[in-house]
Amino acid sequence: MRISASNMRNGTPHMAEPLIIELRDLNAGYGEIQVLWGVEMAVCSGKITALIGSNGAGKTTLMRALSGLIPVQSGHYVSDGEDLSKATAARILGHGIVHVPEGRRLFGAMSVEDNLLMGAYSRNVSRHEVSRGLERVYATFPKLRERRNQASATLSGGEQQMCAIGRGLMSAPRLLMIDELSLGLSPLLVEQLVAALRVLNGEGMSILLVEQDVTTALDLCHTAYIMDMGRIVRSGSGEKLLADPIIRDAYLGVPQD
């Protein structure tokens, strides 16, 4: 079943909390190929926001636009009152918006610790601050401490995802964007990663999560958006969407009564 704007309510839910980013009528794509159409979306500070949808819906394209990897064609991308619609990737990163890409994209021949340190390369901070960042990552993912001198290519899939998230944390993000948290991982490893994200969010970190496991995403998030064919077609609390019969039918294979 296809979820579309014709059978779903569109729009952004009212947000009482401060926003870390807000998108208004955002359009983006690759060259002459437009993928995102009039995206309206808000991410609250200190909350977990999920973006779900079928393969090819445009989720990864949105993440790339938000991190400056592809240009925004039109519309507004605002963070703390600053319009980032035409900002470079470096400026967006400097603004504290950090992207953990699909597929992890680690430097396979480099050690775990060297990969983590790459996350701090753009920060003008002392060696002490970098060391504190490493300790935070190792406290969040103790397995990485054990593997700190091991080449990242030799890690398991779950450990590589921990390393990719840890590298993002080393950038001291205000918003951590994670594309496909659970891709290719066992349920046990996904459980461990979800637990880590809950802890980080409990410490006040804002998270935007693209996730293929709809149940995990909706159970974890405070607010979720559903994307179909490059458009946001539904939004609401994770709990509300998880109980919605249309969502359950389309994404969880549970037929409507």
N, C-alpha and C positions, 0 to 999 in steps of 0.2 A: 504493500500500500504506500502511495506517495503522499507525504505531508506537504501541503501547499497553502499559499495564502488564501486560496478560495475556501478551504475548509478549516482553517485555523485562525485564531485571533492574532493580529499583528500588533507590534508596538513594544515599547519599553516600559517595564513596570515602574511605578512611582518609587523613587529612591529617596528616603529621608536621610540616609547616611551620606557623608562626604564622598564625592566621586574621585577616583584616581584617574580614570579616563572616561571620555564620553565621545561617541561617534554619532554624527548627524549626517544623514543622506550620503554616506561614504560609498564611492565607486572606485574600483581598482581592477587590475587584470594584468595581462602580459602583452605589451605592444598594442595591437589593434583588437586583441581578444579580451573583451570585458568579462570578468568572472563575478565580481561583487556588484550588487545593484541596490543602491539606496539603503545601505546597512545602518540601522539605528540600534545603538547598544550602549549600556553603561556598566562600568565595573566599580563597585563600591570599595572604598578603602577599608582594609582589614577583613575582607570577606573572600570567600572562594566562589568564583563564577565559572560555570561550565558552558562550553559550546559543543553541541552535539549535532549530528546529522549523518546522512548516508555518505558513502565514498563518493568523491567528486562534487560534494555540496558546496565547496569553497572555503572550508574551515582553515586549511593550511595556507591558502592564499590570504585570508584575513590576518593570520598570524604574521605572515611575511610583510604585509602592508604595515602592520602595527610596529614591527621592528625596523622598518625602513629598507627592507631587502628588495621590495618592489615599490614603485611610486603610487601614491594616491592620485587618481585621475581627477576627482572632484569631491566636494563635500568637506566636512570638518572632522578633524581628529584632535581633540582637546584634552590636555592634562594640566590640572592646576591653573586653568585660565590661559594656558599657552597653547597656541595652535601648532601642532606638529605635522600638519598635513603635508608640508613640503620639506620636512626635516630630514637630514641624513641619518643613516644608521648610527653613526658615531654620536650625533647629538641626542638621538632617542636613548641610546645606551647611557649617555651622560645624565639624562633625565631620570634614570633609575628604572627604565623599562627593559627587562632582560628576557631573552627568548631562548628556551631550551628546545632545539629543533627536533622534528621527527627523525628517527634514525640515530640520534645521539651525537654523531659527527665528532667523535673523539680523535685525537692524534694517536693512532694505534701504536707507533713505535716509542712514544714517550711514556714515562712512568705515570702512575695515577697522580702523584703529587704534582708533577710538572703540568699535567692537564689541568689540575685544579688551579695552579698558579696562573695559568693563562687567563683565567676568569678575572684576575685582579690587574691585568696589564694596563688597563686604561685608568685605573684609580691612582690619584696622586696622594698616596698615603705612606706612612712609615712602615718599615719592616715589621715593627711590633704590631701594627694594625693588620698586616697581612697574616702574621702568625696567629693572631686572634681569630681571623676569618677561617684559617685552616682548622683550628681547634673546634670552631663551631661546626664545620662540616664533618669532622671526625666524630664529634659528639652526636650529630644527627644520623650519621651512617658509620657506625663502628667498624664495619667490614672494610671500609676504605682505608682505615688506619692500618689494618693488617696487610693490605695490598699496596701500601703507599709507594713502594719501590718496584712494583710489578708493572710491566708494560700493559697499557690499557687494552690492547688487542687481545690479551690472554684472559681477560675477565669474562665472567658469565654475562648473559644479557642483562640480568637484573643488576649486577654490579656495575655494568657500563651505564645503565640508566641512573644509578646512584651517583656515579662520577659526573655524568652530564648535568644532573641537578646541582651537585656540589659545585661544579664549575660556575653555574649560574649564581649560586649563593655567594661565591667569591667576588662577584661584581656588586655586592651590597644592594640588591634590587629593592625598589619600592613596590614594583609589580613583577612577579615571576610568572612568565607565560610558558606553559609546558604543552608541547604538541605530541599527543599520543603517548601518554604515561605508560600504558600497559601492553603496548604492541609487542607480541611475541613472547610474553612473559607468563610464567606459571601463576595460578591463583595465589599461592603462598607468597611469592615475591610481590605481586600486586598489593596484597594485604599489607606487607611491610612498607611499601612505598606510600600507600594511603595513610598509614599510621604516621609516617614521617611528615607528610603534608599537613595532617591535623595538628601535629605539634608545632610546625612552623607557623600555621595560621593562628594557633593559640597564642603565639608570641607576637602576633600583630601583622604578619606578612599577608599582603594581598596576592591572590593567585588567580590566574586565568588558565583554565584547563580545557584542552581539546582531548576528548577521550572516546574511543570506539566502544568501550564497555558502558552502555547507557545506564545500567543499574548502578555500577560503581560511581559514575559521574554524578547522577542525580542524588545518590545517597550521601555523597561527600559535600556537594556544593550548597551554598545558600541560595543562589539564583542561577537559573539556566536559561540559555537561548537555544532555539532549534533553528538550524539553517537548512534551507532547501533551494537548490538551483541559484545559489549566490544571494539569497534574500533571507532575512530573519522573519520567520513565519509564526513563531510562538515564543513566549517568555513567561517566566513565573518562578516560584520557589521550586527547589528540587523535589520536595515532598509532594507538592501539588501536581507537578508534571508526572512524577512516578506513579501517582494514583489515577492519572487521566487515561480513560479507556482507549482513546485514539492513539496516544503515545504507546501504550502497552501493546496495542495491536500492531502498530507500524514498526516498533523497534525491539519489542520483547517477544513477539510471536504469541501474545495472549489475545485471543479473539474477543471482540466486544460482545457483551451480552445482548 
